[in-house]
Amino acid sequence: MPTWLAIGSGNIWQAGGDAMAGSLVRNTITRGPGDNSAVIMDFGDCPELIAGDTLASVTVAEGTATLTIGTPVIVNGYQAKVTITGGVDGATYQVRWVATTTGGLHIDRTAIYAVAT
């Protein structure tokens, strides 16, 4: 089951669904409009990564200019960490994570980032 983790929140959000390569998995983290959130997407459930492949690169993007997304950092070979700030109170955003492994596999996931006071 894929995991989208808000650092320091003490909470881990997990989403059901197909975790195979190329699948689109959605889950939600809710943060306040003034929060500076370090978050991690865990790709470790992907069979190729379980078999020893590792992440080579990750991009993280959101379709509006309302969120500020930092540069992703690969952690442990199968997780990507990024900082997200901004957002409008009451809004939800689709944050897309696209990873490429050292073996050439592409993993595409979308997580929902909700802003609420």
C-alpha positions in Angstrom: 0.0 0.0 0.0 1.6 3.4 -1.0 2.4 5.9 1.7 2.3 9.7 1.7 3.8 11.0 4.9 3.7 14.4 6.5 6.9 14.8 8.5 6.5 15.8 12.1 2.7 15.3 12.0 2.8 11.8 13.6 0.4 10.6 10.9 0.9 8.3 8.0 -1.7 8.3 5.2 -2.1 5.2 3.1 -4.1 4.6 0.0 -5.6 1.4 -1.4 -5.5 0.6 -5.0 -3.1 -0.9 -7.6 0.5 -0.1 -6.6 1.9 -1.6 -9.8 4.2 0.5 -12.0 2.4 3.3 -13.9 -0.7 3.2 -11.7 -2.3 6.3 -10.4 -2.8 6.2 -6.6 -4.5 9.0 -4.6 -4.5 9.8 -1.0 -4.8 13.0 1.1 -2.8 15.0 3.5 -4.5 18.1 5.1 -2.3 20.9 6.4 -2.9 24.6 7.4 -2.4 27.4 5.0 0.7 28.7 6.8 2.3 25.3 7.2 5.7 24.6 5.7 5.2 20.8 5.2 8.1 18.3 4.5 6.4 15.3 3.0 7.6 12.0 1.7 6.1 9.7 -1.0 7.2 6.1 -0.4 7.5 4.1 -3.6 8.9 1.1 -1.8 5.7 -1.0 -2.5 6.6 -1.2 -6.2 7.6 -4.7 -7.1 10.7 -3.6 -9.1 12.0 -1.6 -6.1 11.3 -4.5 -3.8 13.5 -6.6 -6.2 16.4 -4.2 -5.8 15.8 -1.4 -8.3 16.2 2.2 -6.9 14.9 5.6 -7.7 17.1 7.6 -10.1 15.0 10.8 -10.3 11.7 12.2 -9.1 9.7 15.3 -10.1 6.9 16.7 -8.1 4.4 19.2 -9.6 1.0 20.8 -9.1 -1.1 22.4 -11.8 -1.7 25.8 -10.2 0.9 28.4 -9.1 -0.7 28.5 -5.6 1.6 25.9 -3.9 5.3 26.2 -3.7 7.0 22.9 -4.1 10.7 22.5 -3.3 13.2 20.3 -5.1 12.7 16.5 -4.3 15.4 14.6 -2.6 15.6 10.8 -2.9 15.8 9.0 0.5 16.8 5.4 1.0 16.6 4.7 -2.7 12.8 4.3 -2.7 11.3 7.4 -1.1 11.2 11.0 -2.3 11.1 14.0 0.2 9.9 17.5 -0.7 8.7 20.6 1.1 5.3 22.1 0.2 4.2 25.5 1.3 1.3 27.9 0.5 -2.2 27.1 -0.7 -5.6 28.7 -0.2 -7.7 27.8 2.9 -10.4 25.3 1.9 -8.7 24.3 -1.4 -7.4 20.9 -2.5 -4.6 20.3 -4.9 -3.5 17.3 -6.9 0.3 16.9 -6.4 1.8 14.6 -9.0 4.9 12.6 -8.3 6.7 11.0 -11.2 9.7 8.7 -10.4 12.1 7.1 -12.8 14.1 4.1 -11.5 17.7 3.2 -12.4 16.2 0.3 -14.4 14.1 2.8 -16.5 10.7 2.2 -14.9 8.3 5.1 -14.6 6.1 5.3 -11.6 3.3 8.0 -11.7 1.3 8.8 -8.5 -1.0 11.6 -7.5 -1.7 12.6 -3.9 -4.2 15.2 -2.7 -2.9 18.1 -0.6 -5.8 19.8 1.2 -5.5 23.1 2.9 -7.7 23.8 6.0 -7.4 25.8 9.2 
